[in-house]
Amino acid sequence: MAQTHRPKQPRVLVIGLDGATFRLIHPMIAAGQLPNLASLMADGVAGELRSTIQPSSEQAWSAFLTGQNNGKHGVYGFQQRRPGTYQFGYVNAASLRAPSLWHILSERERDVIVMNVPMTYPPEPVRGVLVGGLLTPGPQSQFTYPDGIYNELVRECGGYMIDVDTERGRLEDDQLLQLAEDGVRMIQLRANAALYLARTRPWDFFMVVFGASDRLAHKFWKYWDVNHPLHDPQAAQRFGDVLPRIYRELDAAVGQLVDALRDDQTTVFIVSDHGFGPMEKAVYLNRWLTQRGYLALRAGSGLSPGQQANAAMRGALRRAVRYLDTPLVSSAKNWAFERFPDLKGSLYSSMAFSQVDWPRTRAYALGTMGNIYFNRRGREPEGIVAPGAEADALAEQLMGELQTLLDPATGQPVFHEIHRGRDLYHGPALADGPDVVGVKTSSYHVVTADWQGGDEIVVPLGGALHFASDQSGQHELAGILMAAGPDVPRGQPVTGANLVDMAATILYAMDEPIPASMDSRLIDGVFAADALLKRPAQFVDEEAMRTRQSSDVSYNAVEEARLEEHLASLGYLD
């Protein structure tokens, strides 16, 4: 198929570098290692792009692709409580309650190509091509629109990788080296696939996300960061260049795409959904809630025979997993995980909540960031916290005590911001969101599934057992933004940019009106003042922004097991 497009219609190319951070980019540009990113920054504008609260991929990309806050798009974590139960299911594109940017563009008869953006599985019909990204169970799933694109990419481009296999538990040196090579290959294959689709399909909007900068930063941060408490100079001789190499490969891919696809009608955006920084300690938040009397556990003597057997199994698995997670017996660990691939993931609800005495519990934490939910009457099946004055009093008390949750080594608060959920979010999905939100730095990894028991709340990573035991990097709020194009000033900094505002900024660059119901607005400084005077942003009320009804998770049992494995390996099931 030959590419055709309307030559005088403005187009947009978005290149997503998942989790990319100026922590690496700035020193590498100064060293002359990222010439293509340096050229874009000199030719346009650049600055930090503040992520969402929380800065987790499923929430961040949902805000990007809908231009809405969590209260409208409806996503608050990788796992969310199924209505009327204490069971937790995985989110995906069917969970979104607001239309995507490419849905809006397709309805306006603009051609789109969307590749590997998280929260796009299962794929929705678009005017063009959509290839699903993170939260796709695997290539065996129907993750492209139209169907058959995956086989075409494999045939025409020499292969295609949705994501790297980050394994489970600790990785040996040869596995780490293979992971690094897989990350490089994934970048190269995706660049080839993007160029192929752009060459064979018409497009007005083209977006591709590269995930290696996120996946490998989780595993390799400590080797690059000489100030990380787990940094080992000897290990760094082997692995210290892995992250810089990934960034060099990403720079090369950016150069290929920009050289091939940019013209005088195309605006280029380079974005990350969040940044990255050192992860140093685990914070056992449900353990803290228990100690403070907000979360109640059933006494062992009060359990039924079946529950006692289940508790005994959990205790044995705690001991087994602790043993399997030691490097000395990695072969045994691999043996167990090969035969029981969903070991960690399938136990999440059991480990986190099976012993909770819900009729005596007022609050519980869910996810790895700092979200706390009240056990609300009328929302949770055994809820005891009444809406209104009772919930307000509980929030005031809990937020005050959260301020006293300190890192014993530094004396500093674990959460540098604490909010009511209703102060952060608004919209029809507000009732599904957290009641109290603690915001932390990358240094802390919140653990809600307590694998080992104990009394300590803040624990150094080297001595803690949880899904992130082999990780040393974590998300932070400060992502990246670069833009260059016909109406973009040259060599200027951008300040105060927010990820949710990318949707409106992209629509303006395409000379499309912005839905008035969006929370998204133009990012200051991206477009020249004279361009904005000549062509002011237009807002429109339109049917395309009607609220979508959220559906239950649309994974089958096999897909959910595969997804559990992948999310567990990335530390998202603590």
SULGIUR-V540192 format. One record per helix or strand. SS is the DSSP state (H for helix, E for strand). FROM is the first residue (numbers start at 1). TO is the last residue. If there is no record, write none. Layout:
BEGIN
SS,FROM,TO  SS,FROM,TO
END
This chain:
BEGIN
E,11,17  H,22,30  H,35,43  E,45,50  H,57,66  H,70,73  E,79,81  E,88,90  H,93,95  H,101,107  E,112,117  E,128,132  E,144,145  H,149,157  H,173,200  E,205,210  H,212,224  H,233,239  H,242,261  E,266,271  E,275,278  E,281,284  H,285,291  E,297,297  H,300,302  H,305,324  H,327,339  H,343,346  H,348,353  E,356,356  H,358,360  E,363,366  E,371,374  E,376,377  E,380,380  E,385,385  H,389,402  E,406,406  E,413,413  E,417,420  H,421,424  H,430,432  E,436,439  E,444,447  E,458,460  H,461,463  E,473,476  E,478,484  E,492,493  E,497,498  H,499,509  E,514,515  H,529,534  E,539,540  H,543,545  H,557,569
END
